[in-house]
Amino acid sequence: QVQMEQSGAEVKEPGASVKISCKAAGYTFTNYHVHWVRQAPGQGLEWMGIINPSDGSTSYTQKFQGRISMTADKSVNTLFMEISGLESDDTALYYCARERADSSQEGLDPWGQGTLVTVSS
Amino acid sequence: QSVLTQPPSVSGAPGQRVTISCIGTNSNLGDIYDVHWYQHLPGTVPRLLIYANTHRPSGVPDRFSGSKSGTLASLAITGLQAEDEADYYCQSFDNTLSAWVFGGGTKLTVV
């Protein structure tokens, strides 16, 4: 069964960094790109970026350029996303989501359960 | 302000048919890029409902259907049920932004 298991909730102070993990299981880790998406309270889904676990190549939405880093550890089938310089607006539920297909654009499925990051002093 | 425009809300009575629109531009829907639709119920994980414009993943009822023409994509839900009450999002790729984008989301209320 394909699963994406995310790390637990985090509470951080403004200016700090947070690193979220997403452990993949049930498929060949390097064959599928993984996206990161967030949802702030009362807001819609916001795409953050994508990583190719095979070679570690990434693409981030411009809003987060210079502030986020997505990595993949093939030895433990785990993706990571680190956000630096946290602000209160970064309080959100963060999801990792695998692409449904390995060779064409077919949406995101499955999704991790989400990691709540709260930024508060 | 998303590059994919959805109505903030739609509503319908049980058994009725509703459609949710997703309006894009020539740099996303109007180009070669497909649209995907997600259902997001409160307290749950987003669920892929329609991929590549018209395809349903296994397990998604055939009450849900998708279409795309030019810069307009639509999600149709027939035989509305109370359990369909959720937020619905369209998603595509934008080649000007070089980024995936979501629509702003549409809240479906079953009245």
Boltz contact constraints between the chains, C-beta under 6 A:
constraints:
  - contact:
      token1: [A, 44]
      token2: [B, 104]
      max_distance: 6.0
  - contact:
      token1: [A, 44]
      token2: [B, 105]
      max_distance: 6.0
  - contact:
      token1: [A, 45]
      token2: [B, 89]
      max_distance: 6.0
  - contact:
      token1: [A, 45]
      token2: [B, 102]
      max_distance: 6.0
  - contact:
      token1: [A, 47]
      token2: [B, 100]
      max_distance: 6.0
  - contact:
      token1: [A, 47]
      token2: [B, 102]
      max_distance: 6.0
  - contact:
      token1: [A, 61]
      token2: [B, 99]
      max_distance: 6.0
  - contact:
      token1: [A, 105]
      token2: [B, 34]
      max_distance: 6.0
  - contact:
      token1: [A, 106]
      token2: [B, 51]
      max_distance: 6.0
  - contact:
      token1: [A, 106]
      token2: [B, 52]
      max_distance: 6.0
  - contact:
      token1: [A, 107]
      token2: [B, 36]
      max_distance: 6.0
  - contact:
      token1: [A, 107]
      token2: [B, 48]
      max_distance: 6.0
  - contact:
      token1: [A, 107]
      token2: [B, 51]
      max_distance: 6.0
  - contact:
      token1: [A, 109]
      token2: [B, 48]
      max_distance: 6.0
  - contact:
      token1: [A, 111]
      token2: [B, 45]
      max_distance: 6.0
  - contact:
      token1: [A, 111]
      token2: [B, 46]
      max_distance: 6.0
